[in-house]
Amino acid sequence: MEEQEIAGLTCCRLCKAEQCGQVYEFWSGYREKYREDHLWNRKKRVSYTYSDLKPFQVFLCDRCAGGLRREHYLMQFIVWSVVALGCLIALAIIPFLRLDRLSAYLCLGVFALPTAVAAPFWLAYTWQMFRPVRANRVTDRLVLAQLRGKKEYGKKGYDFFTLAEYAEMFELPATVQRA
C-alpha cells in the first residue's frame, strides 16, 4: 500500500515525529436520538440518529501504530509463549529422567498434546506482534481507541467510527470500505 501525502498531516499524532506512516480516516458525529425496539424473538433493534457527521484524518508513524498493535496482543502472546515453551522444556527434559519406557511415553504424550495445541497460537500471536503495520480493521480500531482519550477528539456526545463501521452503519458501497 502506498503512503498517502495529505497537507497538514506530516507528523505523527502520538510522538510528534516525522517518520514513515499512514493516514487513518475516521468519522465523528453527534448522537441526537437513541431508540431501542424489543422484537418478539428476544432480539433488540437499536437505532441512532446522528447530526454533524464529518470525517477526520490522523497520521500515525509505523512505530507508534506497531506499538499500539503490540500492546493489544501482548497478553495473549505471553500466555501462549509460557504454555508452548513450558511444554517444550518439559519434553526436552523427559528423556534424561531415566523413566521406564511406558512412563516416558505417557509423559511425552501428556506434554506433546498441549505443545501441539499451543504452538500454532504462539506462532499466530508472534506474527501479530511483529508483522509490518498495515491499515486494517484491527489497527483502525486500536488507533481510534487511542485517540478517543485525546481532548481534541473526545467531545461530549460525539461517537466515533472507523471507515468500515461507518460504511456498515450507513450502508455505503463496498468500494468505500478498507480491507
N, C-alpha and C positions, 0 to 999 in steps of 0.2 A: 504494500500500500504506500502510495506517495505521501510525503509530508505536505500539509496544506500551509500556504502562506496567507495570512489574513492580517490586514493592517491593524495595529494595536495589540496583536496577540503574539508577542515575540519572546516574552519571558515567562517562566513557569509561575503559576499562581501560588504554589506552595513554597518553593525555595527561592523564588525571585531570580534564578539564574537563567542565562540564555544558552540553552542546550537543545539538542535534537529532541523532538517530542511530537505530540499530536494535539489537535484541536478536538475537544469534546463538545458536542452540542446537546443542550438540554432545553426543556420547555418549562415555563412557570406560569401559573395562573391563580387568580384569587377565587376561592371556593365560595360561591354565592348561596347555593342551596344544597341540601342533602336530603335524600328521600330513600327510605328503606321499605320495600314491599315484601311481606311474607307470603310465599306461594303455598299452595295446598300440599306439595310433596316435600315439606320441611326445608325448602330452599328459600334463600333470600335473594332479592334483586336490589342492588344498591345503585343509586344514580346520583350524580353530582351535576350541578350547573356551575360553569366557570365563566369568569369575565377577566379581561386584561390578560389573555393568553399571549405570550410572546416568547420567542426563542432567545437564548443567550449562549454564548460560546466561551469556553475556558481552555487555555493552553496549559498542558502539563508536560514536563520533560519526562523522558522514558525512565529516568532514575526514580522520580517520585511516583509515577504510575506503577513501576515494578515494586517499589516499597509498599504501596497500598495492597498490591496483589499478594506479596509475601506475608504481610501482616495478616491478611484474611485467611490464608491457607496454613499458617504456622502451626496451629494446634493439631490439625489433622496430620500434618507432616511429622510432628514429634511423636504422636501416638503410634502411627504405623511404623515409624522408624524404630521405636522401642520394641514393639511386638516382633517385627521382622528380624532385627539384629539380635534380640534376646534369644529367639528360637534358633537362629543360625549359630550363635555361640554355643548353645546347648547341643546342637547337632555336631559341632566340631569337637566338643569335649567327650561325648559319649564313647567313642572308640577307645579312649585312653582310661576308662574307668574299670577295666578288667571285669566286665559283667559277663555272665554266661550268654550264649548266643540268643536264646529266647528273650531274655530280659533286655538285651541290647536292641533287638529288633522291635520290641514293644516300645522302648524309649524313643527309638528313631521314628517310629510311626506316630507317637504322641507329639513329637516336636516338628515332624515333617508336614503334618496337616496344617497347623497354624502358619508355618512358614510359607506354604504354597498359597494360602489364602491372603496373607499379609503382603507378600512380595508384589503382586500387581497393584494393590492400593498404594504401597510405598512408592513404586515407580510412577504411578499417576500423579501423586501429590508432589513428588520430586520434580516432575515435568511442570506442574502448575507453579511451583515456587521459582524455578529458574529459567523458564522459557522466555523468549522475546516478548515484549509487551505489544499486543495488538489491540486495536479497538474492537471490542465485542460486548455483549450484554453484561457479562460479569464485571469487566473493567469499567464500563459506563456506570453501573450501579455503585461500585466502590468509590469512584471519583465523585459521584453525586452525593453519596453519604458523607464524604469528607467535606464537601462544600456546603452542605446544609448547616453545619455549625458556624460558618462564617457569617458575620453580621450583615455584610453587603448583599447576601443572597437570602438570608433567613427572615424575610418579612413575615409578620404575624398574619395568619390566614391564607398564606400562599402555599400551594402544593407544587412539587417539582416532579418532572417526568423525564425519563430518558427518551431518546428518539424512538426506540422500539415501543415503549409504553404509550407514548403519545400516538403513534401510528395505530396501535391496537385499540386504544380508547376512542379515538375519533375516526376509526375505520378508513385510514389512508391507504393508498395503493402500496404494494409491496416494494416498489422502487424507492420509497422514502426510507424504509426500514434498513438498518445496518445489520449485517450478519453477525 
